[in-house]
Amino acid sequence: MILRAVAITAILFSLSAQPPQGGRGGGPAQQLMRDGKLAEALNLYQDQLKSSPDSIPANNGAGTVLDLMGKGTEARKYFQKAIETSTDAAGKAAAQRAMAMSYAFSGDCSNTVKYEQMVLDYWKTRESAEPGNAFYQQGEMANEAARVCIDAGDLDAAAKWYQIGHDAGIKEPDDLHPGRRALWQFRTEHAMARIAARRNNRAEAQKHVALAKKALDDIQAKDASLYGQQQVFLPYLTGYVSLYLGDTKAALEDLQKANQNDPFIQCLIGMAYEKSGEKAKANDYYKKAATTTAHNPPAAFAVPFAKKKLGVA
């Protein structure tokens, strides 16, 4: 389980750790999703459910497709079925996490928090059995909720849950992963800078950017591999702050150094081009973002946002 936590670290920020439900991996329905054939993928999942109505993968898959189609109310019927038919605590927590992401696709901060709290509570029960993972996962779930809330515009809730994530994450035994305390500080300063920028508080945003850079330096000093994974999130941060503080030129320069395959980054770049009056370039990025089949916080923001920008139902 500790190895699993290390792998999740590479994905980062709650932000992206949620594995897609039905959007990746093998199987004909997943391939249809990757090909953009959502209606056909949904039909296939629904056919599977006719013969196996309690199939958790098929229920999760159908729910994911419906979220990607913008049909959250219908999607959540399938995720609820997965929750009800899960036979163990870990499986139920995974289904509850998928439900949280379904609410995220609808921009619903409060219900996302409700279901992420259920998952966080599950990981509290694992503290004695796997302390090297349980505290990390609690931080992940809190940060995931916070990420959804900041994207939904509930900045107070986002600040609260990022702090909860930090406080849980730093309880992980430091001797297992020496760079992880600095990681949690980096994540928290990263979040506080973005929240300050959203509030148009330039001085506060710049203060937290500086603290995030310091935390990243601390990661580099303690764990070179972890630093290699995290450094790409610095231009994401500086680009985000510049965008919301009105400097679109600086935003584009930095965001184009961030992860170009992240649909959230693609949306930010699209926003910067749009604010610069370059609508065609903006639409190119929105089109990329709209095609993701992930079921995680970046996709939960990007898919409905990009489709609205493109005028796609």
N, C-alpha and C positions, 0 to 999 in steps of 0.2 A: 504493500500500500504506500510505503514511503516513496518507492520508485514512481508510482502513479502520480504522487504529488509533485515530484520533480518534473515529470513530463508536463503536467498542467501549468507549472510555472512558466514554461517556455511559451505558452500561448498567451499568458498574461491576463491581467486586469479583469478579472471577473468578467471583467469586461469580456473576454472572448472564450472563456474556457468551456462554455456549454456546448457539448457535442450536438451536431445537428440530428434531429429526430427524423430519420427517413431521407435526409438529403444527401447522405454520403454512404459509402460502403457498397456492397454488392446487391444484386437483385434487380429485376426488371423495373419495379416501381421507382427505385432510386435512380436508375438510369433515365427513366422518363422525366423525372424531376430535373436532373442535370441538363436534359435536352430542352427544358422549358415547357414540357408537355404536362402541365399540372392537372388539367382535367382528366387526361388519360391515366395519370398516376393515381389520382383519387379513385377513379373507377376500379382500378386494379386492387387497391387497398379495400375498397368496399366489397368487391367480389370475394376477397379473402375472408372478410368478416362475416359473410353469409354462412360460410361453413365453419368458421372458427371465431365466433363473436367475442370471445374472451382473449383473443390474441393481443398481447400488449404491444409487440412491434407494429402490428397492423393498425391498432388504435392510435398509437403515437404517430405513425406515418400519415394516416388520414388527417389527424389533427394538424400536423405540420403543414401539409399541403393546403389545407383550408386557411391556416394563418397566412401563408404566402399568397393566397388568393384574396386576402382581406375579409375573410368570413370567420371572424374570431368567435362569435357566439356559437356557431355550429361546430367549430374546432374544439371548443372546450367541452362539448358533450363526449367527444372521443377521449380527451385527456382524463375526464372524470371517470370514464369507464376503465381506463388503465389504472387509475388510482384505486378504484374499488376492487379490481381483480388481482392486484399485486399481492403475492402471498408472503412476502417477507418485508421487513422494515426498510432495507436498502432499496428494494424495488419500488416500494411506495414512495420513498423520498425522491427517487429519480423521476417518477411520474408527477410528483408535486412540483418538481423543478421545471418540467416541461409545461405544466399548467401556468407556472409563474411567467414563463416566456410567452405563452399565449396571451396573457394579459399585457405583457410588454409590447406585443405587436399592436395592441389597441391603445397604447399610450397610457395605460392605467397603472399609475404608480402604486396606489394603495393596495390593490389586489395582488400586484406583483410582490410587494412587501409581505403580504399575508401568507403567500405560498412559499416564498423564500424563507420566512421565519420557520415554517414547518420543516424545511430541509435542514436549516441551521439547528433546530431542536434535535433532529436525528443525529447530527454529528456531535452534539453534546453528549449523547449516550455512548459515543465511541471514544471518549477522552482517555479512559483507562486502558482500553484494549489497543488503541493505536494513537498515542499522543503525537507522534510525528506526522500524522495526517489530519487528525480530527480538528485541531485548532486552525490549521491552514484552511481546511474546507469551510469552517465557520466564517473565516475572513472572506473567503471566496464568495460565499452565498450573500453575505452582507454587502460586499462590494458590487455584486451583480445587481442586487436590488437598488443600490445607490446609483449605479450607472443608468438604470432604466428611469429613475426619478429625475436625474439631471436632464436626460434627454426629453422627458415629459414636461420639464419646466418647473418642477417642484424642488426648488433649490434648497429649501430648509430641510426637507426630508432627505435629500441627497447628502447634505453635509452630515446629518445625524447618522445615516447608515454607513457612510465612509468611515466615520470615527468608530462605529461599532466593529466594522471590519478590521480596522487597524488594531483595536484593543484585543480582538480575538486572535488575530494572526501572530502578534508578538508573544503570545503565550506558548507558542511552539518551542520545544527545547532548543536552545541556541546552539548546542554542541552538534546537533544533527546537520544543520545548514547555516553556517556562520553568516552568510550574506543575506539571509532572509529577513532579519530585523530591519536592515537597511532597505530591503525591497518594500516592506510595508510602509516605511517612512516615505520612500519615493512615490509609492502609489497614493498615499494620503496627500502629500504636497502637490502632486500632479492634479488630484481631484480638487483641492482647495483653490489652486490657481485657475482652473476652469470655471469653478463656481464664481470666483471673484470677477473673472472676465465677463461672465454672463450678467453679473450685476453692474457691469461697467465701472468697476473699481480698479483703475489701472495700477495704483500704488500697491494695493493688496495682491493683485495678480502677479505683479513683478516680484514681490517679496517671496511668494510661494514658488515661482519659477526658479528663483535663486536657490531656495531650500531644496527643491527637487533635484537641481543639478548637483548640489552638495551630497544628497543622498545617493545619487547615481555614482558619484566619485567614491563614496563609501562602499558601494557594491563592487566596484572595480577593484578596490584594494583588498576585498575579502574573498571574492569569487569571480575570477576572470570569465568563466563560462556563463555564469548568470548575467554578468555585465554585457556579454555579447548578445544575449537574448533581449535585454532590456533597453539597450541604447537607442533602438529604433523608435522608442516611445517618447524620446525627448523632442524630436522635430514635430511629432504629433502634438505634443503639448504646446510648444512655442507657436506652431502654426494655428492651433485652435485659439490661443489667447490673442494672437494678432488679428485673426478673423473677427472675433467678437468685439475687439477694441477698435476695429475700423481700418486696419492696415492690411488691405487685401494683397498688396504686392509682397510684403513680408510673409503673409500667410501662405501664398502660393509657393514661394521659395522654400519654406520649411516643410509644408505638407507633401511636396513632391520628393522629399527625402524620407518620408514615412512609408509604411507598408502599403504599397500600391494595390495589393489584392484585398485589402480590408474595405468592405462596402461602406463603412462609416467614414473612412478617410476619403473614399471616392465622393461621398456626399459633401464633405467639407470642401474638397477641391472644386466640386460643382458650384457650391455656394460662393466661393471666392471668385470664380470666373463670372458667375451671374452678377455679383456686385460690381465687377469690373466692366460690365456691359458686354461680355463675350458669351452670349446666350448659346451659341452653337457648341462651343467647347464645354459649357456647363452641362448641356444635354447629353454630350458624349459620356461624361462621367456619371450622370444620373442613370443612363441606360445600363452602364456596367453594374452599378449598385443594385438596380432593380432585379437583376438576374440571379442574385445569390439564393441558394437554397438552404442556407444555414438557419438554425433555430436558436439564436443567441442574442445578447443585447445589441451588438452592432447591426445585425440583420433586422432586429425588431424595430430599430429606428429607420434604417436605410430603405427597406422595401416599401413601407407605406409613404415615406417622405419622397423618395425618388419617383414613385408611380404618380403621386399627386403632382409633382413638378412636371412630369411628362404628360399629364392628363390621361393616364391609363387607369381604367377602373380596376 
